[in-house]
Amino acid sequence: MKMMGRLKTLFGREPAHADLGWHMDRFIELLDPAIARLPGYRQALEPATQFAHQYCMQLAATLPGPYAVSERDHGTNPLLSALFPRREDIAAAFGRSIEVRDKLPTLASGTPLEIHALLGLRQRVNATPPDAPSGPSRAWSKPRFVDHTLRSLALSEQAVRQQFASAAFDSLRHGFQQKVEAQRRSRKHLRNEESLMREVALVAGDPVDEPDTETVPQVDADLSPAGLLAGLVAWLGAPHEHLRLEMGNEDAQVILPHADPAQRGLQKLELPTLVGVDRRRWPVCLVRFTYEDALTAVSRESMAHRYLLI
């Protein structure tokens, strides 16, 4: 599929949303409008943009799931019971997730609906009680997932993956913009310090000391239009350095119940861990649930405060 076809898949088919070039032009306007006046800037930016976009699509495709979530199945579905250790964790995930409360009304219809979403969770390990008997189970510390949070709600699995890919691409762009803004602040700080030193030296009649650039990071960055373009191309050309799904994280292991209590901990399912702008590093997967279950849970909660950043 050519670039435009992939972009339409990711951003929808309305002209303003289908054209990634349009999105990048708007981003360049925010970053530095002078970049757009550089000869051949689009040709320089397009390969890296396409590479980063494809990377985000691949990330979305690797998300495990969707797994069915229902209070009715808790206790009989081992995976569900492992993801949500307590039955009430399910309702809490629905009712306390900001995006569920905000987006659920937009998905309402006259027919029963199944909602798909991205689930993020964190793991808390409970130490084995001191009075537990010795043996294989004595050394086992029970992992317990907490802070279940939902985002990217949609009516299909594919739509959730598209939302994730779109959010991931936006995160890459915004990450570069934040880096540039930090560099600009550092440079402004250095200029202010130099100006202050000159004023003090002028009043005191002393020679002007050079400011300590080691305490002001990123002052040597090239913030010219050409330098920003080169930096953006390099940033988008290495998306894995800024956003990725990691495997091998013990905090993302789902330990499934086993018929033999002594074998607990031997059955494991590992979820990928989202590493990006959110420092909490969420293990993530896709889930599906009924609209009615989510609506009921939202009506019971007085405040939604959980959120997940991509």
C-alpha positions as CSV (number, residue, x, y, z in Angstrom):
1,M,0.0,0.0,0.0
2,K,1.4,3.4,-0.9
3,M,1.9,6.1,1.6
4,M,-1.4,7.9,1.0
5,G,-3.3,4.7,1.4
6,R,-1.7,4.0,4.7
7,L,-2.4,7.5,5.9
8,K,-6.1,7.3,5.0
9,T,-6.2,4.1,7.0
10,L,-4.7,5.8,10.0
11,F,-6.3,9.2,9.9
12,G,-9.6,8.6,8.2
13,R,-10.8,9.7,4.8
14,E,-11.7,13.3,5.3
15,P,-9.2,15.4,3.3
16,A,-8.0,17.3,6.4
17,H,-7.3,14.1,8.2
18,A,-6.1,11.8,5.4
19,D,-3.2,13.9,4.3
20,L,-0.2,13.3,6.6
21,G,1.5,16.1,4.6
22,W,-1.2,18.5,5.9
23,H,-0.6,17.4,9.4
24,M,3.2,17.8,9.1
25,D,2.7,21.2,7.5
26,R,0.7,22.3,10.6
27,F,3.4,20.9,12.8
28,I,6.1,22.8,11.0
29,E,4.1,26.0,11.4
30,L,4.2,25.4,15.2
31,L,7.9,24.4,15.2
32,D,9.3,27.1,13.0
33,P,7.4,28.4,9.9
34,A,10.8,29.3,8.3
35,I,11.4,25.5,7.8
36,A,8.7,25.5,5.1
37,R,10.7,28.1,3.1
38,L,13.7,25.8,2.9
39,P,14.2,24.3,-0.6
40,G,13.2,20.7,-0.8
41,Y,12.1,20.5,2.9
42,R,9.2,18.1,2.1
43,Q,11.5,15.8,0.1
44,A,13.9,15.7,3.1
45,L,11.1,15.1,5.6
46,E,8.9,12.6,3.8
47,P,11.1,9.4,4.1
48,A,11.5,9.9,7.9
49,T,7.9,10.7,8.3
50,Q,6.8,7.6,6.4
51,F,9.2,5.4,8.4
52,A,7.9,6.7,11.7
53,H,4.3,6.3,10.6
54,Q,5.0,2.7,9.5
55,Y,6.7,2.1,12.9
56,C,3.6,3.3,14.7
57,M,1.4,1.1,12.7
58,Q,3.6,-1.9,13.5
59,L,3.4,-1.1,17.2
60,A,-0.4,-1.0,17.0
61,A,-0.4,-4.3,15.2
62,T,1.6,-6.1,18.0
63,L,-0.7,-5.1,20.9
64,P,-2.1,-8.4,22.3
65,G,-5.8,-9.0,22.6
66,P,-8.6,-8.1,22.6
67,Y,-9.5,-10.0,25.7
68,A,-13.1,-10.1,26.9
69,V,-13.8,-8.3,30.2
70,S,-16.9,-8.9,32.2
71,E,-17.7,-9.1,35.9
72,R,-20.0,-12.1,35.1
73,D,-16.9,-14.1,33.9
74,H,-14.7,-13.2,36.8
75,G,-13.6,-16.3,38.7
76,T,-14.3,-18.6,35.8
77,N,-11.9,-17.1,33.2
78,P,-8.3,-17.5,34.5
79,L,-6.9,-14.7,32.3
80,L,-9.6,-12.3,33.3
81,S,-9.1,-13.1,37.0
82,A,-5.3,-12.6,36.6
83,L,-5.7,-9.2,34.9
84,F,-8.3,-8.1,37.4
85,P,-7.5,-9.8,40.7
86,R,-10.7,-8.5,42.3
87,R,-14.1,-8.5,40.6
88,E,-14.6,-4.9,41.6
89,D,-11.5,-3.9,39.7
90,I,-13.4,-4.2,36.5
91,A,-16.1,-1.7,37.4
92,A,-13.4,0.6,38.8
93,A,-11.5,0.5,35.5
94,F,-14.7,1.5,33.6
95,G,-15.9,4.1,36.1
96,R,-12.6,5.8,36.9
97,S,-11.0,6.1,33.5
98,I,-11.4,9.6,32.2
99,E,-11.8,8.6,28.6
100,V,-14.5,6.0,29.3
101,R,-16.6,8.7,31.0
102,D,-15.9,11.2,28.3
103,K,-16.2,9.1,25.2
104,L,-18.9,6.5,26.1
105,P,-21.8,8.9,25.3
106,T,-20.5,9.3,21.8
107,L,-20.7,5.6,21.2
108,A,-24.3,5.2,22.3
109,S,-26.8,3.6,19.9
110,G,-30.1,1.8,20.0
111,T,-28.6,-1.6,19.7
112,P,-26.3,-3.6,22.1
113,L,-22.7,-2.6,21.6
114,E,-19.4,-4.2,22.2
115,I,-16.7,-1.6,23.0
116,H,-13.0,-2.1,22.3
117,A,-10.3,-0.2,24.1
118,L,-6.6,-0.1,25.2
119,L,-6.1,-1.3,28.7
120,G,-3.1,-0.2,30.8
121,L,-2.3,-1.6,34.2
122,R,0.4,-1.6,36.8
123,Q,1.7,-4.4,39.0
124,R,2.0,-4.5,42.7
125,V,3.7,-7.5,44.3
126,N,2.3,-8.7,47.6
127,A,4.9,-10.4,49.7
128,T,4.2,-14.0,50.9
129,P,2.7,-14.0,54.4
130,P,5.3,-14.8,57.1
131,D,3.2,-17.7,58.4
132,A,2.9,-19.3,54.9
133,P,4.2,-22.9,54.8
134,S,7.6,-23.7,53.3
135,G,7.9,-25.1,49.9
136,P,7.5,-23.8,46.3
137,S,4.5,-21.7,47.3
138,R,6.4,-20.1,50.2
139,A,8.9,-18.4,47.9
140,W,6.2,-17.1,45.6
141,S,5.2,-13.4,45.9
142,K,1.7,-12.9,44.3
143,P,1.7,-10.2,41.6
144,R,-1.4,-8.1,41.6
145,F,-2.4,-5.6,38.9
146,V,-3.8,-2.3,40.0
147,D,-4.8,1.1,38.5
148,H,-6.5,-0.4,35.5
149,T,-7.0,2.4,33.0
150,L,-8.8,2.4,29.6
151,R,-8.3,4.7,26.6
152,S,-8.8,4.8,22.8
153,L,-12.4,3.5,23.0
154,A,-13.9,2.4,19.7
155,L,-16.5,0.0,18.2
156,S,-13.9,-2.3,16.7
157,E,-10.5,-3.7,17.3
158,Q,-9.1,-2.2,14.1
159,A,-10.3,1.3,15.2
160,V,-8.5,1.0,18.5
161,R,-5.3,0.0,16.8
162,Q,-5.7,3.0,14.4
163,Q,-6.2,5.3,17.4
164,F,-3.1,3.9,19.1
165,A,-1.0,4.4,15.9
166,S,-2.3,7.9,15.5
167,A,-1.6,8.8,19.1
168,A,1.8,7.2,18.9
169,F,2.7,9.3,15.8
170,D,1.5,12.5,17.5
171,S,3.5,11.6,20.6
172,L,6.7,11.3,18.4
173,R,6.1,14.8,16.9
174,H,5.2,16.4,20.2
175,G,8.2,14.8,21.9
176,F,10.5,16.5,19.4
177,Q,8.7,19.8,19.9
178,Q,9.1,19.6,23.6
179,K,12.8,18.9,23.2
180,V,13.2,22.0,21.0
181,E,11.2,24.1,23.4
182,A,13.6,23.0,26.2
183,Q,16.5,23.9,24.1
184,R,15.1,27.3,23.4
185,R,14.5,27.9,27.1
186,S,18.1,26.9,27.8
187,R,19.3,29.3,25.2
188,K,17.1,32.1,26.6
189,H,18.4,31.4,30.1
190,L,22.0,31.6,28.9
191,R,21.3,35.0,27.1
192,N,19.7,36.4,30.2
193,E,22.6,35.3,32.3
194,E,25.1,36.8,29.9
195,S,23.1,40.1,30.0
196,L,23.0,40.1,33.8
197,M,26.7,39.5,34.0
198,R,27.4,42.4,31.7
199,E,25.3,44.7,33.7
200,V,26.9,43.7,37.0
201,A,30.4,44.0,35.5
202,L,29.6,47.4,34.1
203,V,28.4,48.7,37.4
204,A,31.4,47.1,39.3
205,G,33.9,48.0,36.7
206,D,35.0,44.3,36.5
207,P,35.8,42.2,33.5
208,V,32.8,40.2,32.1
209,D,32.9,36.5,33.2
210,E,31.7,33.9,30.7
211,P,28.6,32.0,31.9
212,D,28.9,28.4,32.9
213,T,27.4,26.6,29.9
214,E,27.8,23.3,31.6
215,T,25.0,24.1,33.9
216,V,22.7,25.1,31.0
217,P,22.1,22.0,28.9
218,Q,21.5,21.9,25.1
219,V,22.9,25.4,24.4
220,D,24.9,24.1,21.5
221,A,21.9,22.7,19.6
222,D,21.3,24.1,16.1
223,L,18.0,25.8,16.3
224,S,18.2,27.3,12.8
225,P,15.5,26.2,10.4
226,A,17.9,23.9,8.6
227,G,19.1,22.6,12.0
228,L,15.6,21.9,13.2
229,L,14.7,20.1,10.0
230,A,17.8,17.9,10.3
231,G,16.9,17.2,13.9
232,L,13.3,16.3,13.1
233,V,14.4,14.0,10.3
234,A,16.8,12.2,12.7
235,W,14.2,12.1,15.5
236,L,11.5,10.5,13.2
237,G,14.2,8.2,11.7
238,A,14.8,6.6,15.2
239,P,11.3,6.3,16.7
240,H,12.2,3.4,18.8
241,E,14.4,5.6,20.9
242,H,11.4,7.7,22.0
243,L,8.4,5.3,22.0
244,R,8.4,1.5,22.0
245,L,6.7,-1.6,23.4
246,E,9.2,-3.6,25.5
247,M,9.1,-7.2,26.4
248,G,11.0,-8.9,29.2
249,N,9.6,-6.6,32.0
250,E,8.7,-8.6,35.1
251,D,6.1,-6.0,36.0
252,A,4.2,-7.0,32.9
253,Q,3.9,-10.7,33.6
254,V,0.4,-12.1,34.1
255,I,0.5,-15.1,36.3
256,L,-2.4,-17.4,35.7
257,P,-4.1,-19.6,38.3
258,H,-3.0,-23.2,38.3
259,A,-5.0,-26.2,39.5
260,D,-2.1,-27.2,41.7
261,P,-1.5,-24.3,44.2
262,A,2.2,-25.3,44.5
263,Q,2.6,-24.6,40.7
264,R,1.5,-21.0,40.9
265,G,3.8,-18.7,39.0
266,L,4.8,-21.2,36.4
267,Q,2.0,-20.2,34.0
268,K,2.8,-16.8,32.7
269,L,1.6,-14.5,30.0
270,E,3.8,-11.4,29.3
271,L,2.3,-8.2,28.2
272,P,4.3,-5.6,26.3
273,T,5.2,-2.5,28.4
274,L,4.6,0.9,26.8
275,V,7.7,3.1,27.1
276,G,7.2,6.7,26.1
277,V,6.1,10.0,27.5
278,D,4.2,8.4,30.4
279,R,6.9,7.6,33.0
280,R,4.6,5.0,34.7
281,R,5.4,2.4,32.0
282,W,2.1,0.6,31.6
283,P,1.8,-3.0,30.6
284,V,-0.8,-2.8,27.9
285,C,-3.3,-5.0,25.9
286,L,-6.6,-4.7,24.0
287,V,-9.9,-5.5,25.7
288,R,-13.5,-5.7,24.8
289,F,-16.6,-5.2,26.9
290,T,-20.3,-4.3,26.7
291,Y,-21.5,-0.8,26.5
292,E,-24.0,-1.5,29.2
293,D,-21.4,-2.8,31.7
294,A,-19.3,0.4,31.2
295,L,-22.3,2.7,31.5
296,T,-23.4,1.1,34.7
297,A,-19.9,1.4,36.2
298,V,-19.7,5.1,35.2
299,S,-23.0,5.9,36.8
300,R,-21.8,4.5,40.1
301,E,-18.5,6.4,40.2
302,S,-18.5,10.0,41.4
303,M,-15.2,11.0,39.8
304,A,-13.0,9.7,37.0
305,H,-9.3,10.4,37.4
306,R,-7.3,7.7,35.7
307,Y,-5.6,8.4,32.4
308,L,-2.9,6.8,30.2
309,L,-0.5,8.8,28.0
310,I,1.0,7.4,24.8
